[in-house]
């Protein structure tokens, strides 16, 4: 099992198809606890904060503020262990987004 955890655009409603990245509320290298708000995401109906689902550190931001992306798209990575750039790039290359159909 990978030490890296994906942060993706969540599906907050049945009709939600995409989200726009607002502010990242934590920076790369910062420690995150389960339940911490880590990024604002705007939909066509609401702006909400996405909360961490586990403890760790933000190790990479993939989507920048203002980017509009489909539900399930990879926007960042976190880990509770030290990982190197090779592991990060391999994770990104092999990432399969969740399906919601």
Phi, psi and omega in degrees: 000139183290145175282345184266138177243135180280142168248121185234164173295120182282163174255102184267357180199160183303321184269356183293126180244337184205166177213155179247130180291128173263230179279136165281125184269351175229154179255163178303132181095347180281145178282138181236138174253151176310126180096348177294141173284127185242333180205142174272136178230129181256135174245184178288350181244327185215163164243127184222161176263133176274132182257144176298143180257003177200173177273154176159203176234146172287119184253343179198135170258125182257323181253133182263162178307135178093347179285132176259125187223154179288157175306136179091349181292139180291126180240342180191171180226145173224161179206151175259007177228164176287130177229150180263172184299326179297316178296319180297311181296323177295319179298313180299316181298325184262003183294129175246114182294151177293153175253147184236018181277000000 
